Amino acid sequence: QVQLVESGGGLVQPGGSLRLSCAASGSIGSIDVMGWYRQAPGKQREAVAHIRREGTINYADSVKGRFTISRDNAKKTVYLQMNSLKPEDTAVYYCNMKGWIAQDYWGQGTQVTVSS
């Protein structure tokens, strides 16, 4: 059984930083895309950042220049470094991993709150 476990969320002041981690366990096999999504109260889940195995990275316009996604294939882990956080970044952040043959896995979510 595949499990994605996120960590690193919490409460931070505007302008602060947090680093999210998401590690996969179980027989997940080779992973193509690793990514992060977020869902704020009353809003739809949105994509934040994705990184493909071959290195292509995409960011949502709202986080470009502030967030950095990276991955460690050997550890089956994806990271999201979040700097210059704003109150509008407050959301539950979910990691997602996609395999080569329609595998699609989600983490349970970690709360990020940006508030003074």
HELIX and SHEET records of a PDB file:
HELIX    1   1 PRO A   87  ASP A   89  5                                   3    
SHEET    1   A 4 GLN A   3  SER A   7  0                                        
SHEET    2   A 4 LEU A  18  SER A  25 -1                                        
SHEET    3   A 4 THR A  77  MET A  82 -1                                        
SHEET    4   A 4 PHE A  67  ASP A  72 -1                                        
SHEET    1   B 6 GLY A  10  VAL A  12  0                                        
SHEET    2   B 6 THR A 110  VAL A 114  1                                        
SHEET    3   B 6 ALA A  91  GLY A  99 -1                                        
SHEET    4   B 6 ILE A  31  GLN A  39 -1                                        
SHEET    5   B 6 GLU A  46  ARG A  52 -1                                        
SHEET    6   B 6 ILE A  57  TYR A  59 -1                                        
SHEET    1   C 4 GLY A  10  VAL A  12  0                                        
SHEET    2   C 4 THR A 110  VAL A 114  1                                        
SHEET    3   C 4 ALA A  91  GLY A  99 -1                                        
SHEET    4   C 4 ASP A 104  TRP A 106 -1                                        
END                                                                             
